[in-house]
C-alpha cells in the first residue's frame, strides 16, 4: 500500500519485513503532514544504513544495523527537511524522523506574534 506522493530512496537495502514496516508507518504519517502543509507536493524518505554491528571473531555475520532516516516534505513555497533521526530499530527511527519533521513544520507555520521578539537597546534607553 503506497501513497501517491511518497518516494523512497535506499529502501531496496531493507528486508521485506522492514520495508513493510516503513510503508505502514509512512502511510500513517502522510495524511498528518499533508494536513499541516495543506499544499504538499511530495514526501521523500531516504533510508541510510550506517553500520553493521555484532560482527566479531566468533560471529561471522552481523546482527544489527544502524538505520538513519532523512525525510523531505516538498511544498510549493519551501522544503522542510528532517535529518536528525537514526536508531538501531527502524520503527523508532521513522517515528523520530516524522516527529522532528512535524516539529519543524509547526515552528515555521506559527504566526509572527508568537515568535519571541528582541528588545532594542535604543528603546530601553528611552525609558
C-alpha positions in Angstrom: 0.0 0.0 0.0 1.8 3.1 -1.2 0.6 6.7 -1.1 1.0 8.5 -4.5 3.1 11.3 -3.0 5.7 9.2 -1.2 9.1 8.4 -2.8 11.6 6.0 -1.2 15.3 6.2 -1.6 17.5 3.4 -0.4 14.6 1.2 0.7 15.8 -1.7 -1.5 18.5 -2.5 1.1 15.9 -3.3 3.7 14.4 -6.8 4.3 10.8 -7.3 3.2 9.6 -7.1 6.9 11.4 -3.8 7.4 10.1 -2.5 4.1 6.5 -3.4 5.2 7.1 -1.5 8.4 8.4 1.5 6.6 5.4 1.5 4.2 2.9 1.2 7.1 4.4 4.0 9.2 4.9 6.4 6.3 1.3 5.9 5.1 0.2 6.6 8.7 2.1 9.9 8.9 1.5 11.1 5.3 -2.0 12.5 6.0 -0.9 14.3 9.1 2.0 16.0 7.3 -0.4 16.8 4.3 -2.9 18.4 6.7 -0.2 20.5 8.3 1.1 21.8 5.0 -2.2 21.9 3.1 -0.5 22.1 -0.2 2.3 19.4 -0.1 3.5 18.1 -3.4 5.5 15.1 -2.3 7.3 13.4 0.5 10.8 11.9 0.0 12.0 9.3 2.5 15.8 8.5 2.4 16.9 5.3 4.2 20.6 5.1 5.1 22.2 2.0 6.5 25.2 3.3 8.6 26.9 0.5 10.3 26.7 -3.2 10.9 27.2 -4.3 14.5 27.8 -7.5 16.3 30.4 -8.9 13.8 33.3 -10.3 15.7 35.7 -13.2 15.7 33.2 -15.7 16.9 30.2 -14.3 14.9 30.8 -14.3 11.1 27.5 -12.4 10.4 26.4 -9.1 11.7 23.4 -9.0 14.0 22.2 -5.4 13.9 22.3 -2.4 11.5 22.1 1.2 12.4 19.5 3.0 10.3 19.2 6.7 9.5 16.1 8.3 8.1 16.0 11.6 6.3 12.7 13.0 5.3 11.9 15.9 2.9 8.4 17.4 2.6 8.2 19.4 -0.6 5.8 22.3 -0.5 5.4 25.0 -3.2 6.9 27.7 -1.1 9.5 25.8 1.0 11.3 22.4 1.5 11.1 21.0 5.1 13.9 18.6 5.9 14.4 16.3 8.9 17.9 14.7 9.2 18.3 14.0 12.9 16.8 10.6 13.3 18.9 7.4 13.5 18.5 4.3 15.6 19.1 0.6 15.6 15.4 0.0 15.3 13.7 1.0 12.0 10.3 1.8 13.5 11.8 4.0 16.2 14.0 5.9 13.7 10.9 6.5 11.4 8.9 7.8 14.4 11.7 10.1 15.5 12.1 11.5 12.0 8.4 12.2 11.5 8.1 13.8 14.9 11.1 16.0 14.1 9.5 16.9 10.7 6.2 17.8 12.4 8.0 20.0 14.9 9.9 21.8 12.1 6.7 22.5 10.3 4.9 23.7 13.4 7.7 26.1 14.2 7.8 27.6 10.7 4.0 27.9 10.5 3.3 29.8 13.7 2.3 33.4 13.4 4.8 36.2 14.0 3.0 37.3 17.2 4.0 34.1 18.9 7.7 34.3 18.0 10.0 35.8 20.6 10.8 39.5 20.0 14.1 41.2 20.5 14.1 44.3 22.6 16.0 47.1 21.1 18.7 48.9 23.1 17.5 52.2 21.8 14.0 51.5 23.1 15.4 50.6 26.6 17.5 53.9 26.7 14.4 55.9 26.0 12.6 54.6 29.1 
